[in-house]
Amino acid sequence: MGRDFAEEVVDFGPDVEDETMASNGWMPDKLLEGGAITDAQYAGAVRYLEDYQQGVDGAGKGIRPGHKMAGAGQIRTKRQAAESYRDAFHAAGSDVTGALSWCVLGRGTVYGLAECKGWNPQRALTEVIKGLDKLVAHYGSA
Protein backbone atom coordinates (compact mmCIF):
# COMPACT_ATOMS: atom_id res chain seq x y z
CA MET A 1 0.00 0.00 0.00
CA GLY A 2 1.47 3.35 -1.03
CA ARG A 3 1.56 6.30 1.31
CA ASP A 4 0.68 9.82 0.23
CA PHE A 5 2.92 12.41 1.85
CA ALA A 6 0.96 15.36 0.49
CA GLU A 7 0.08 16.62 3.98
CA GLU A 8 3.78 17.06 4.78
CA VAL A 9 4.62 19.03 1.62
CA VAL A 10 5.46 22.59 2.56
CA ASP A 11 3.46 25.40 1.03
CA PHE A 12 5.39 28.63 1.49
CA GLY A 13 2.36 30.67 0.53
CA PRO A 14 2.23 33.71 -1.72
CA ASP A 15 5.34 35.51 -2.87
CA VAL A 16 7.08 37.36 -0.08
CA GLU A 17 9.21 40.46 -0.18
CA ASP A 18 12.87 39.99 -1.09
CA GLU A 19 14.26 41.01 2.30
CA THR A 20 12.55 38.08 3.99
CA MET A 21 14.48 35.58 1.87
CA ALA A 22 18.19 34.77 2.19
CA SER A 23 20.04 35.76 -0.94
CA ASN A 24 23.51 34.79 0.18
CA GLY A 25 23.20 31.49 1.94
CA TRP A 26 21.19 28.99 3.86
CA MET A 27 20.02 30.22 7.27
CA PRO A 28 21.45 27.28 9.31
CA ASP A 29 24.86 27.97 7.72
CA LYS A 30 24.64 31.57 8.90
CA LEU A 31 23.45 30.57 12.37
CA LEU A 32 26.30 28.07 12.77
CA GLU A 33 28.88 30.57 11.51
CA GLY A 34 27.58 33.14 13.99
CA GLY A 35 27.65 30.72 16.91
CA ALA A 36 23.87 30.81 17.39
CA ILE A 37 23.47 27.04 16.97
CA THR A 38 25.53 23.96 17.80
CA ASP A 39 27.02 21.40 15.44
CA ALA A 40 24.32 18.95 16.56
CA GLN A 41 21.55 21.44 15.74
CA TYR A 42 23.16 22.08 12.38
CA ALA A 43 23.36 18.34 11.67
CA GLY A 44 19.65 18.05 12.51
CA ALA A 45 18.86 20.85 10.05
CA VAL A 46 20.94 19.18 7.32
CA ARG A 47 19.24 15.82 7.85
CA TYR A 48 15.76 17.41 7.87
CA LEU A 49 16.51 19.24 4.60
CA GLU A 50 17.98 16.12 2.99
CA ASP A 51 15.01 14.01 3.99
CA TYR A 52 12.63 16.62 2.59
CA GLN A 53 14.54 17.05 -0.65
CA GLN A 54 15.17 13.36 -1.26
CA GLY A 55 11.79 12.09 -0.17
CA VAL A 56 9.23 14.79 -0.77
CA ASP A 57 10.60 17.50 -3.03
CA GLY A 58 11.73 15.52 -6.07
CA ALA A 59 14.53 13.25 -4.89
CA GLY A 60 17.28 15.76 -4.31
CA LYS A 61 16.59 18.69 -6.58
CA GLY A 62 17.91 21.92 -5.17
CA ILE A 63 20.45 20.43 -2.77
CA ARG A 64 22.88 23.08 -1.64
CA PRO A 65 25.94 23.32 -3.94
CA GLY A 66 29.02 21.61 -2.56
CA HIS A 67 27.01 19.90 0.16
CA LYS A 68 27.81 16.24 0.76
CA MET A 69 24.87 14.05 1.57
CA ALA A 70 24.92 12.57 5.08
CA GLY A 71 24.19 9.13 3.70
CA ALA A 72 27.02 9.09 1.13
CA GLY A 73 27.72 5.50 0.23
CA GLN A 74 24.34 4.50 1.57
CA ILE A 75 21.42 4.13 -0.78
CA ARG A 76 18.14 5.42 0.56
CA THR A 77 14.98 5.14 -1.37
CA LYS A 78 12.66 8.06 -1.89
CA ARG A 79 10.17 6.29 0.35
CA GLN A 80 12.69 5.89 3.20
CA ALA A 81 13.60 9.57 2.99
CA ALA A 82 9.93 10.60 2.87
CA GLU A 83 9.13 8.48 5.92
CA SER A 84 12.14 9.88 7.78
CA TYR A 85 10.99 13.42 6.94
CA ARG A 86 7.42 12.64 8.01
CA ASP A 87 8.60 11.20 11.32
CA ALA A 88 10.81 14.24 12.00
CA PHE A 89 8.01 16.63 10.97
CA HIS A 90 5.66 15.05 13.50
CA ALA A 91 8.35 14.75 16.20
CA ALA A 92 9.13 18.46 15.90
CA GLY A 93 5.49 19.34 16.48
CA SER A 94 3.20 21.90 14.95
CA ASP A 95 4.45 24.71 17.20
CA VAL A 96 7.82 24.85 15.39
CA THR A 97 7.34 23.26 11.97
CA GLY A 98 6.52 26.64 10.44
CA ALA A 99 9.82 28.09 11.66
CA LEU A 100 11.69 25.01 10.41
CA SER A 101 9.93 25.18 7.06
CA TRP A 102 10.79 28.84 6.66
CA CYS A 103 14.43 28.79 7.77
CA VAL A 104 15.55 25.19 7.05
CA LEU A 105 13.50 23.95 4.09
CA GLY A 106 13.11 27.34 2.48
CA ARG A 107 15.40 30.26 1.90
CA GLY A 108 13.83 32.31 4.66
CA THR A 109 15.67 34.41 7.20
CA VAL A 110 15.04 34.78 10.91
CA TYR A 111 14.10 38.40 10.23
CA GLY A 112 11.69 37.33 7.51
CA LEU A 113 10.10 34.80 9.86
CA ALA A 114 9.72 37.52 12.49
CA GLU A 115 8.15 39.86 9.94
CA CYS A 116 5.70 37.23 8.66
CA LYS A 117 4.65 36.13 12.15
CA GLY A 118 4.58 39.59 13.73
CA TRP A 119 7.29 38.59 16.22
CA ASN A 120 10.47 40.32 17.25
CA PRO A 121 13.63 38.74 15.75
CA GLN A 122 14.70 37.21 19.08
CA ARG A 123 11.43 35.30 19.37
CA ALA A 124 11.81 34.06 15.78
CA LEU A 125 15.36 32.86 16.53
CA THR A 126 14.12 31.16 19.70
CA GLU A 127 11.45 29.29 17.70
CA VAL A 128 14.00 28.14 15.11
CA ILE A 129 16.38 26.96 17.85
CA LYS A 130 13.54 25.18 19.65
CA GLY A 131 12.73 23.39 16.40
CA LEU A 132 16.37 22.44 15.87
CA ASP A 133 16.52 21.08 19.42
CA LYS A 134 13.53 18.88 18.62
CA LEU A 135 15.28 17.61 15.49
CA VAL A 136 18.38 16.78 17.54
CA ALA A 137 16.22 14.84 19.99
CA HIS A 138 14.54 13.02 17.09
CA TYR A 139 17.55 12.24 14.93
CA GLY A 140 20.12 11.98 17.71
CA SER A 141 23.25 14.09 17.93
CA ALA A 142 25.41 11.90 15.71
Secondary structure, DSSP 8 states (H G I E B T S, - for coil): -----GGGS----S---GGGB-SSS-HHHHHHHTTSS-HHHHHHHHHHHHHHHHHTSSSSTT--TT---TTTT----HHHHHHHHHHHHHHH-TTTHHHHIIIIISSB-HHHHHHHHT--HHHHHHHHHHHHHHHHHHH---
